Amino acid sequence: MEKKYSYLLVNTEVAPEVFVKVVEAKKLFASGKCKTIGEAIECAKISRSAFYKYKDMVFAYNEINKEKIVTLFFTLDDVTGILSDILSVLALYKMNVVTINQNIPINGVANITISLRTDEMDRDVGVLIKDLEKIKAIHKIEVLAME
């Protein structure tokens, strides 16, 4: 039989304390403030059994949204500063770069693929593309993937 999950968004003021401490322990470990899970569990003052019981079921709200990624493909002139111009626009949209792949330019034209995390993006991808298209050296922008 297939399990079906449903999710709730609950204010930490009314959530069971154990849930809040599980999330705290996960953050301590993920940030590097605690070197091991055991150390994070100790710092969060939670039992090992409670942590392992809930670790795959309790998440901070922003943990769930972090996996939104868009991959853009650019065809552009090989001119000094073009990548800097693109990154400046992406920064205005509060996008985090995951990867950049720049191919060797051929006949003065370069191709760049940029994957971006969109969890803090404050505008639509379509608006972003319109702003990027204002950069004169860009010939074409394609959305290759969007999660």
N, C-alpha and C positions, 0 to 999 in steps of 0.2 A: 504494500500500500504506500502511495506517495505522500510524503509529509507536505503540508501546506503551512506556510508561515505568514503571519500578519504582524505588522509593526505598530508600535505606539510611540509617540513623542511625549515624554513625561518630564515635567519640571523637576529638577534635582531636589527641590524643597519637599516634594511629596514622594519621591522615589525611595525605595528601601536603601538604607545606608550602604549595604553590601554592594549594590549596583554602582553607586558613586565611587566607592573605594576600588572596585575592579577597573573602572575607567581611569582613575587616578594612577593605579599601578601600571596600566598599559602605557599611559603617557610618560611616566617616569622612565620606563624602559626604552620606549621609542625615542625619547629625546636624548638618551645617553646619560641622563642624570644618575641613573642606576645602571650598573654594568651587567647585572643578571636579573632574571625574572624573580629569583628568590629575594634579592636585595630590594627590588621594587615592591614586592609583596610586603616585606618587612616595613619599608618606609611608609606604605599606605595603611599599615596596621590592619591587615586582613589575613585571614587564614589561607594557607595554601589550597586546601580543599575547596573553599568558597571561590577563590580565584579561578581555579581550573573548572569548576562547575559552570561558571557564568562567562568566562572569557570570550567564548565564541558566540555569545547571545546578547551581550550588552556592549553598546558602542556610544561614543560621544556623537552628537548630531553631525559635527563637521567631519568625522571619520567616514561617514556614509557618503558624503558629497564629494570627497576628495578624488574620486576616480573618474571624474569627467575630463576626458582628454579629446582635443581636436588636433588633427594633423593637416597642415597646410603645405601645398607644393607651389613654389614660386619659379617663374621663368623671368630672368631680369638681366639687365646690362651689367657687365663686369666693370663696375666703377667703384672707386674708393669711397668707403663710408656707407654703402648701400645697406649692408647688414646692420650697421649701427642705427640707421634710420628706421629700419623695420623693427628692431628691438625697442627703440624708443616709443614707437606706437603701441607695441605689445605691453610695455610697462604702463602706459597711460590707461590701458584696459585691465590692469592688475592681473595679467596672465603670467604664469610661471613656466619657463622653458624646461621641458623634459629632455628633448634631444634636438640637435641641429646637425643636419647632414648636408654638406656643401660639396658639390661635384666640381671638378676642374673645368674652368670655362673653356668653351670651344667657340671660335670665331666671335669672341667678345660677348658671348651669352652664357650665363651661368644658371644652374638649377639648384635650388635649395629646398629641403624638406625640413619643416619645423613642427615638432609635436609640443603641444602646450596643455598645461593643466588649467582648467577653466573655473575651478571652484570659487575663486574670488572675483571673477569677471563681472563687471557691473553694467555691461551692455550686450546686445545681441551680436552673434558672429557675423551676420550679414552687414551690420553697421561697421564692424571692425574691418571687414574686407573692403568696404567702400572707402574707409579712411586710408587703408594701405594702398589702394589703387591710385590715390592722389600722389604717391611717390612716383616721380617721372620715370625712373629707371626700371620700374616694374612693368613687364609686358603682360603677364598672366598670373592669376592666383586661382588655385583649385583646392577645394576641401576634399582631401583623400579619405578621411575617416573622422567620425565623431561618435564618442561614447556618451 
